[in-house]
Amino acid sequence: MGDQSTTNPLIMEAKPVHPLHQIAETPTHKLLLKQWLKEEELILNRISLKETQIDGVRREITNLYCFFFIFHSTLLILLFNSASSNPHGGACRRSWIPSLCSLLCSLGLVWAVRYKTDVESHMEKLLAREKEDGKLLGKCVEELKKKGVEFDLLKEVDALRRAKSLRVEAKAVRKWSARDFVTLFFFTVSCLVLALVRVILCN
């Protein structure tokens, strides 16, 4: 009985303390864990906000696409009806008026589409950066929870800061992107509409 009573305390003393208990008993580790968890939550909120903003920008781009085609379709229909009701060639002499209106509206819509696609691309880069920051911070939180007091604060925190500061986006060689093809497509359509305006009013 005496031997059992002496061995039981030794067994209890040999039982390792869980890393979370170690963190709870160490003020510096506990404070760091709280800060990181709070920062992780802020990053998730920023990611959610940016995703919502990107969806909004994409809806605006879709609306611009629809307005572009609706505007030119309506313009061509009205000009065709006008040319049919006035076949004596008077509309041909005034063809520069609808042509100028079509050109100005086309340039404005093409610029708006290009601007919105650039905004979308910029926000996608910011979103990717936030997700990368979330992954780095998540790894540090997991390491802290796993190691407890064995977690080297100076080394790990410095590694996290270094990973953020040294993260440089690789600037690839400028190539044609989907935005460039969209701009070229709308510009081509605008030129075709100008030609159709002339054909409808003068022929």
Secondary structure as GFF3:
##gff-version 3
##sequence-region A 1 203
A	DSSP	alpha_helix	2	14	.	.	.	ID=ss1
A	DSSP	alpha_helix	19	25	.	.	.	ID=ss2
A	DSSP	alpha_helix	27	85	.	.	.	ID=ss3
A	DSSP	alpha_helix	90	93	.	.	.	ID=ss4
A	DSSP	alpha_helix	96	147	.	.	.	ID=ss5
A	DSSP	three_ten_helix	148	150	.	.	.	ID=ss6
A	DSSP	alpha_helix	153	165	.	.	.	ID=ss7
A	DSSP	alpha_helix	178	202	.	.	.	ID=ss8
###
